Amino acid sequence: MLSLLLAGTSTLGFSQFQLGAHGSYLQGTGNNDSRLWGGGLHGKFYLGGHIAIGAGFRTFPKTEKVTTGTSTVTTSDNLSQAFGSFDLLLARKKSLIQPFIGADAGLSFSTRSVLVATGQSATAKVDNQSTFFYLAPKAGVNIGLSPAIGLFGTASYGLTFGSGNPVNPGPIPNPIETRPVDKFFVFDAGIYIRLVGAR
């Protein structure tokens, strides 16, 4: 992917560089069915009239606290993704409405932790940190507000491979079980700016 990006820099005369920012919603469908809100950034090179390659990052932080009497349970469910992307435009680059299909591929970092505290002392803490390789087929649309700026939306489904033992026993008689976010739908919506050759 890096080689393709470097090759793209030598063809900027007929390509466009795009920067984008977006909000994201994740719905887990595997062992952990969490619902997470987050966001991210991306950069893309448009090569020719129908192909874009790039890279991006998303993060989904979430912490919840529940207090019962003198006990507090704090649950953290954090997910981050670093990925390369490939888009195939179904309309030409100069079109204001650009549906596309493609895929993202990269690493998914999942951290699930549970802390049970009574008063000021921690009585149990369990962490499950997992790193997955993931592949996410996707479909979306770019909506140009002008040749240089627009809105976009994307839907993808992450298929994960690699580590991620879903059970971590806690140091108490009734173990706490944590499960990583290992399979998920992601919906992105945001804004983009095209910096080179926008016309």
Secondary structure by P-SEA (a helix, b strand, c coil): caaaaaaaaaacccbbbbbbcccbbbbbccccbbbbbbcccccccccccccccccbbbbbbbbbbbbcccbbbbbbbbbbbbbcbbbbbcccccccccccccccbbbbbbbbbbbbbccccccbbbbbbbbbbbbbbbcbbbbbcccccccbbbbbbbbbbccccccccccccbbbbbbccccbbbbbbbbbbbccccc
